[in-house]
Amino acid sequence: MIRILLADDHAIVREGYRALLEKQGMRVVAEAADGAEAYRLYKETAPDLVIMDLAMPGQGGIEAIRHIRQRDGNARILAFTMHQNPAFAIQAFEAGARGYVTKSSPPEILLSAVRDVLQGRRALSPDIAHDLALTRLGDEAAAIDSLSPREFEILRMLLNGQSAEAIAETLHIAPKTVANCHYLIKGKLGVSSDIELMRLALRAGILEMGEG
């Protein structure tokens, strides 16, 4: 029986997808509401597959993917999110995900992606595959893609209005490290202020990260 860890901050969403997966003979062995809990439960349960939301409170899914893959290079992780912006898909794959499916996809697309990732194949829902093919040409998109997964996660948290101290506590790093990363992010993106950073994020379509 396939053992799955399901990470999503909405309990009703987890309940629905648990029912869908268990109808296919799979077993959800653990559920997490944020990235830190997902990492802890991965260590405890060693599932065959992780289905990971991305924009959860506190530590998000991209950071959790990175941590899990650092611990286990063979971990099979499928990002499952509302975000159709290709920047999220790029960062999820950079962090170590093997699949990316949007929540607007029909259930059969999710189930097909689950099977593909379990068998070691890459998986993309058709909508994000189409967007990836079309939208990698813009300057803002290219700049966002230059960020590391850790930098992208810190950018996400900064855009959500979190302080350097709060980010440092969530990611278990020093506030000075957050400040240095903030500076590097602005340099990579070619902006000199947080206002410009926010404007670039709006143009790139990533300033809607409060949802999963």
FIPAKOL-66718 format. One record per residue: x, z, y of N, C-alpha, C, O in turn; residue number from 1; residue in three letters. Coordinates in steps of 0.2 Angstrom, whole numbers. Layout:
     n_x     n_z     n_y    ca_x    ca_z    ca_y     c_x     c_z     c_y     o_x     o_z     o_y   resi   resn
       X       Z       Y       X       Z       Y       X       Z       Y       X       Z       Y    NUM    ala
...
// end
This chain:
     n_x     n_z     n_y    ca_x    ca_z    ca_y     c_x     c_z     c_y     o_x     o_z     o_y   resi   resn
       4       0      -6       0       0       0       4       0       6       9       4       7      1    met
       3      -4      11       7      -5      17       5       1      22      -1       3      23      2    ile
      10       5      24       9      11      28      11       9      35      16       6      37      3    arg
       6      11      40       7       8      47       6      14      51       3      19      50      4    ile
      11      14      57      10      19      62       7      15      68       9      10      70      5    leu
       2      18      71      -2      15      76      -1      19      83      -3      25      83      6    leu
       2      15      88       3      19      94      -1      16     100       0      10     101      7    ala
      -6      19     102     -10      17     108     -13      23     111     -15      28     108      8    asp
     -13      23     118     -15      30     121     -23      30     121     -25      36     124      9    asp
     -27      26     119     -34      26     119     -36      28     111     -36      23     107     10    his
     -39      34     110     -41      36     103     -46      31     101     -46      30      95     11    ala
     -51      29     105     -56      24     102     -53      18     100     -56      14      95     12    ile
     -48      15     103     -45       9     101     -41      10      95     -42       6      90     13    val
     -38      16      94     -34      17      88     -39      17      82     -38      15      76     14    arg
     -45      20      83     -50      21      78     -53      14      76     -53      13      70     15    glu
     -54      10      80     -56       3      79     -51      -1      75     -53      -4      70     16    gly
     -45      -1      77     -40      -5      73     -38      -1      67     -36      -5      62     17    tyr
     -38       5      66     -37       8      60     -42       6      55     -41       4      49     18    arg
     -49       6      57     -54       3      52     -53      -4      50     -53      -6      44     19    ala
     -51      -8      55     -49     -15      53     -43     -16      48     -44     -19      43     20    leu
     -38     -12      49     -32     -12      45     -34      -9      38     -32     -12      33     21    leu
     -38      -4      38     -39      -1      31     -44      -5      27     -44      -5      21     22    glu
     -48      -9      30     -52     -14      27     -48     -19      23     -50     -22      18     23    lys
     -42     -20      25     -37     -25      22     -33     -22      17     -28     -25      14     24    gln
     -34     -15      15     -30     -12      10     -24      -8      13     -20      -6       9     25    gly
     -23      -8      20     -17      -5      22     -19       2      24     -25       4      24     26    met
     -14       6      25     -15      13      27     -12      15      33      -6      14      34     27    arg
     -16      18      38     -13      21      44     -11      28      43     -15      32      42     28    val
      -4      29      43      -1      35      41       0      40      47       1      46      46     29    val
       0      37      53       1      41      59      -2      37      65      -2      31      65     30    ala
      -4      41      70      -6      38      76      -3      42      82      -2      48      82     31    glu
       0      38      87       3      41      93       0      39      99      -3      33      99     32    ala
       0      43     104      -3      42     110       2      40     116       0      38     121     33    ala
       8      40     114      13      38     119      20      37     115      20      38     109     34    asp
      25      34     119      31      32     116      35      37     113      37      36     107     35    gly
      35      43     116      39      48     113      36      51     106      40      52     102     36    ala
      29      51     106      26      53     100      27      48      95      28      50      89     37    glu
      27      42      97      28      36      92      35      37      89      35      36      82     38    ala
      40      38      93      47      39      90      47      45      85      50      44      80     39    tyr
      44      50      87      44      56      83      41      55      76      43      57      71     40    arg
      35      52      77      31      51      70      35      45      66      34      45      60     41    leu
      38      41      69      42      36      65      47      39      61      48      38      55     42    tyr
      51      44      64      56      48      60      53      52      55      56      52      49     43    lys
      47      54      56      43      59      51      40      55      45      41      57      39     44    glu
      37      49      47      33      45      42      37      39      39      35      37      33     45    thr
      42      36      42      45      30      40      40      25      38      40      23      32     46    ala
      36      22      42      31      17      40      34      11      39      40       9      41     47    pro
      30       6      36      32      -1      34      32      -5      41      35     -10      42     48    asp
      27      -3      45      26      -7      51      23      -2      57      20       2      56     49    leu
      26      -4      63      23       0      69      19      -5      73      22     -11      75     50    val
      13      -4      75       9      -8      79       9      -4      86       6       2      86     51    ile
      12      -7      91      14      -3      97      11      -6     103      12     -11     105     52    met
       7      -2     107       5      -3     113      11      -3     118      16       0     116     53    asp
      10      -6     124      16      -6     128      16      -1     134      20       3     135     54    leu
      10      -1     138      10       3     144       6       9     143       0      10     145     55    ala
       9      14     140       6      21     138       9      26     144      14      25     147     56    met
       5      31     144       7      36     149      14      39     147      16      39     141     57    pro
      18      41     152      25      44     150      29      38     148      30      33     151     58    gly
      32      40     142      37      34     139      33      29     136      29      30     132     59    gln
      34      23     139      30      17     137      33      14     130      37      16     127     60    gly
      29       9     128      30       6     122      37       2     121      40       2     116     61    gly
      39      -1     127      46      -5     126      51       0     125      56      -1     121     62    ile
      51       6     129      57      11     127      56      14     120      61      15     117     63    glu
      50      15     118      49      17     111      52      12     106      55      14     101     64    ala
      50       6     107      53       0     103      61       1     102      64       0      97     65    ile
      64       1     108      71       1     109      74       7     105      79       7     101     66    arg
      71      13     106      73      19     102      72      19      95      77      20      91     67    his
      67      16      92      66      15      85      71      10      82      73      12      77     68    ile
      72       5      86      76       0      83      84       2      83      88       0      79     69    arg
      85       7      88      92      10      88      93      14      82      98      15      79     70    gln
      87      18      80      88      22      74      88      18      68      91      20      63     71    arg
      84      13      68      83       9      61      82       2      63      77      -1      66     72    asp
      88      -2      62      89      -9      64      84     -13      60      83     -19      62     73    gly
      81     -11      55      77     -15      50      69     -13      52      65     -16      49     74    asn
      68      -9      57      61      -7      58      57     -13      60      59     -18      64     75    ala
      51     -14      58      46     -19      59      41     -17      64      37     -12      63     76    arg
      41     -20      70      37     -17      76      33     -23      79      36     -28      80     77    ile
      27     -23      79      22     -28      82      20     -25      89      16     -20      88     78    leu
      21     -28      94      18     -26     101      11     -29     101      10     -34     100     79    ala
       7     -24     103       0     -26     103      -3     -23     110      -4     -17     111     80    phe
      -4     -28     114      -5     -25     121     -10     -30     125     -12     -36     123     81    thr
     -13     -27     131     -17     -32     135     -14     -37     139     -16     -41     141     82    met
      -7     -36     140      -3     -40     144      -2     -47     142       2     -47     137     83    his
      -4     -52     146      -2     -58     144       3     -61     148       5     -67     147     84    gln
       6     -57     152      12     -59     156      18     -60     152      20     -56     148     85    asn
      21     -66     152      27     -67     147      33     -63     148      36     -61     144     86    pro
      33     -60     154      39     -55     155      38     -49     150      43     -46     148     87    ala
      32     -47     149      31     -41     144      34     -43     137      37     -40     133     88    phe
      32     -49     135      34     -52     129      41     -53     128      44     -51     123     89    ala
      45     -55     133      52     -56     133      55     -49     132      60     -48     128     90    ile
      53     -44     136      56     -37     136      54     -34     129      59     -31     126     91    gln
      49     -35     126      47     -32     120      52     -35     114      54     -31     110     92    ala
      53     -41     115      57     -44     110      64     -42     111      68     -41     106     93    phe
      66     -42     117      73     -39     119      74     -32     116      80     -31     114     94    glu
      69     -28     116      70     -21     114      70     -21     107      72     -16     104     95    ala
      67     -26     103      67     -26      96      61     -27      92      61     -27      86     96    gly
      56     -29      96      49     -31      93      50     -37      89      54     -41      91     97    ala
      46     -38      84      46     -44      80      40     -48      80      39     -54      78     98    arg
      35     -45      84      29     -49      85      26     -47      92      27     -41      94     99    gly
      22     -51      95      18     -49     101      11     -52     101      11     -58     100    100    tyr
       6     -48     101      -1     -50     101      -5     -47     106      -4     -41     107    101    val
      -9     -51     110     -13     -48     115     -19     -46     112     -22     -48     107    102    thr
     -22     -41     116     -28     -38     113     -34     -42     114     -40     -41     111    103    lys
     -34     -47     118     -39     -52     119     -40     -57     113     -44     -61     112    104    ser
     -35     -56     108     -35     -61     102     -40     -59      97     -41     -53      97    105    ser
     -42     -63      93     -47     -62      88     -44     -57      83     -38     -58      82    106    pro
     -47     -53      79     -44     -49      74     -40     -53      69     -35     -50      66    107    pro
     -42     -59      67     -38     -62      62     -31     -64      64     -27     -65      61    108    glu
     -30     -65      71     -24     -66      74     -19     -60      73     -13     -60      71    109    ile
     -22     -54      74     -18     -48      73     -16     -47      66     -11     -45      64    110    leu
     -21     -48      61     -20     -47      54     -14     -52      52     -10     -51      48    111    leu
     -15     -59      55     -10     -64      53      -3     -61      55       2     -62      52    112    ser
      -3     -59      61       4     -56      64       7     -50      60      13     -50      59    113    ala
       2     -46      58       4     -40      54       8     -43      48      13     -41      46    114    val
       5     -48      44       8     -51      38      14     -54      40      19     -53      36    115    arg
      14     -58      45      21     -61      47      26     -57      48      32     -57      45    116    asp
      25     -51      52      30     -47      54      33     -43      47      39     -42      46    117    val
      28     -41      43      30     -38      37      34     -42      32      38     -39      29    118    leu
      33     -48      33      37     -53      29      44     -55      32      47     -60      30    119    gln
      45     -52      38      51     -54      42      51     -60      46      56     -62      49    120    gly
      45     -62      48      44     -68      52      42     -65      59      39     -60      60    121    arg
      44     -69      64      42     -68      71      34     -70      72      32     -74      68    122    arg
      31     -67      76      24     -68      77      22     -68      84      24     -63      88    123    ala
      18     -73      87      16     -73      93       8     -75      93       7     -80      90    124    leu
       4     -72      97      -3     -74      98      -3     -81     102       2     -82     106    125    ser
      -7     -85     100      -7     -92     103      -7     -92     111      -4     -96     114    126    pro
     -11     -87     114     -11     -87     121      -4     -85     124      -2     -88     129    127    asp
      -1     -80     122       6     -79     125      11     -84     123      15     -85     127    128    ile
      10     -87     117      15     -93     116      14     -98     121      19    -101     123    129    ala
       8    -100     122       7    -105     127      10    -103     134      13    -107     138    130    his
       8     -97     136      11     -95     143      18     -94     143      21     -96     148    131    asp
      22     -92     138      29     -92     137      32     -99     138      37    -100     142    132    leu
      28    -104     135      31    -111     136      30    -114     143      34    -118     145    133    ala
      25    -111     147      24    -114     153      27    -111     159      28    -114     164    134    leu
      28    -104     158      29    -100     165      36     -98     165      38     -93     169    135    thr
      41    -100     161      48     -97     162      52    -101     167      58    -100     167    136    arg
      49    -105     172      52    -109     176      53    -105     183      57    -107     187    137    leu
      49    -101     185      49     -98     192      55     -93     193      57     -90     188    138    gly
      57     -93     199      63     -89     201      61     -81     199      66     -78     196    139    asp
      55     -79     201      54     -72     200      54     -70     192      56     -65     190    140    glu
      51     -75     188      51     -74     181      58     -73     178      59     -69     174    141    ala
      62     -78     180      69     -78     178      73     -72     180      76     -69     176    142    ala
      71     -69     186      75     -63     188      72     -57     184      76     -53     182    143    ala
      66     -57     182      63     -51     178      66     -51     171      68     -46     168    144    ile
      67     -57     169      70     -58     162      77     -56     162      79     -54     156    145    asp
      80     -55     167      87     -53     167      88     -46     166      94     -43     165    146    ser
      83     -42     167      83     -35     166      83     -33     159      81     -36     155    147    leu
      87     -27     158      87     -25     151      81     -21     149      77     -20     154    148    ser
      79     -20     143      73     -16     141      73      -9     145      67      -7     147    149    pro
      78      -6     145      78       1     149      77       0     156      73       4     159    150    arg
      80      -5     160      79      -7     167      71      -9     168      68      -7     173    151    glu
      69     -13     163      62     -15     164      57      -9     163      52      -8     167    152    phe
      59      -4     159      54       2     158      55       6     164      50       9     167    153    glu
      61       7     167      61      11     173      58       7     179      54      11     183    154    ile
      58       1     179      54      -3     185      47      -2     184      43      -1     189    155    leu
      44      -2     178      37      -1     176      35       6     179      30       7     182    156    arg
      39      11     178      38      18     180      38      18     187      34      22     191    157    met
      43      15     191      44      15     198      38      12     201      35      15     206    158    leu
      36       6     198      30       3     201      23       7     200      19       6     204    159    leu
      23      12     195      18      16     194      18      22     199      14      27     199    160    asn
      23      22     203      24      28     208      27      34     206      26      39     209    161    gly
      30      34     200      34      40     197      40      41     201      44      36     203    162    gln
      42      47     202      48      49     205      54      48     201      53      48     194    163    ser
      60      48     203      66      48     199      67      54     195      69      53     189    164    ala
      64      60     197      65      66     193      60      65     187      62      67     182    165    glu
      54      63     188      49      62     183      51      57     178      50      58     172    166    ala
      54      52     180      56      46     176      62      49     171      62      48     165    167    ile
      67      53     175      72      56     171      70      61     166      73      60     160    168    ala
      65      65     167      62      69     162      59      66     156      60      68     151    169    glu
      55      60     158      52      57     152      57      53     148      56      53     142    170    thr
      62      50     151      67      46     147      73      50     145      78      48     141    171    leu
      73      57     146      79      61     144      85      59     147      90      59     143    172    his
      86      57     153      92      55     157      92      59     163      88      62     165    173    ile
      98      58     166      99      62     173      96      58     178      95      52     178    174    ala
      93      62     183      90      58     189      95      53     193      93      48     195    175    pro
     102      55     193     107      51     195     107      44     192     108      39     195    176    lys
     106      44     185     106      38     181     100      34     183     100      28     184    177    thr
      94      37     184      88      33     187      89      30     193      88      24     195    178    val
      92      34     198      94      31     205      99      25     204      98      20     208    179    ala
     104      26     200     109      21     199     105      14     196     107       9     198    180    asn
     101      15     191      97      10     188      92       7     193      92       1     194    181    cys
      89      11     198      85       8     203      89       3     207      87      -2     209    182    his
      95       6     209      99       1     213     101      -5     210     101     -10     213    183    tyr
     103      -5     203     105     -11     200      99     -15     199     100     -22     199    184    leu
      93     -13     198      87     -17     197      86     -21     204      85     -27     203    185    ile
      86     -18     209      85     -21     216      91     -27     217      89     -32     219    186    lys
      97     -25     214     102     -30     215     101     -36     210     102     -42     213    187    gly
      99     -35     204      97     -40     200      92     -45     202      92     -51     201    188    lys
      87     -41     205      81     -45     207      82     -48     215      77     -51     217    189    leu
      87     -46     218      89     -49     224      84     -46     230      83     -50     235    190    gly
      83     -40     229      79     -37     235      83     -31     237      87     -28     234    191    val
      81     -29     244      85     -23     247      81     -17     248      83     -12     250    192    ser
      74     -17     247      70     -12     248      64     -11     243      63     -16     239    193    ser
      61      -6     242      56      -5     237      50      -9     239      46     -11     235    194    asp
      49     -10     246      43     -15     248      44     -22     245      40     -25     242    195    ile
      50     -24     246      52     -31     243      51     -31     235      49     -36     232    196    glu
      53     -25     232      53     -25     225      46     -25     223      44     -29     218    197    leu
      41     -22     226      34     -22     225      31     -29     226      27     -31     222    198    met
      33     -32     231      31     -39     233      33     -44     227      29     -48     225    199    arg
      39     -43     225      42     -48     219      38     -46     213      36     -51     209    200    leu
      36     -40     212      33     -38     206      26     -41     206      23     -43     201    201    ala
      23     -41     212      16     -44     213      16     -52     211      12     -54     208    202    leu
      21     -55     214      22     -62     213      23     -64     206      21     -69     203    203    arg
      27     -60     202      29     -61     195      23     -59     191      23     -60     185    204    ala
      18     -56     194      12     -54     190      13     -48     185      10     -47     180    205    gly
      18     -43     187      19     -37     183      17     -31     186      18     -25     183    206    ile
      13     -31     192      11     -25     195       4     -24     193       0     -23     197    207    leu
       3     -23     186      -3     -21     184      -2     -17     177      -6     -18     172    208    glu
       3     -13     178       6     -10     171       2      -3     170       4       0     165    209    met
      -3      -1     173      -6       5     172     -10       5     166     -13      10     163    210    gly
     -12      -1     163     -16      -2     158     -12      -4     152      -6      -6     152    211    glu
     -15      -3     145     -11      -4     139     -11     -11     138      -8     -13     133    212    gly
// end
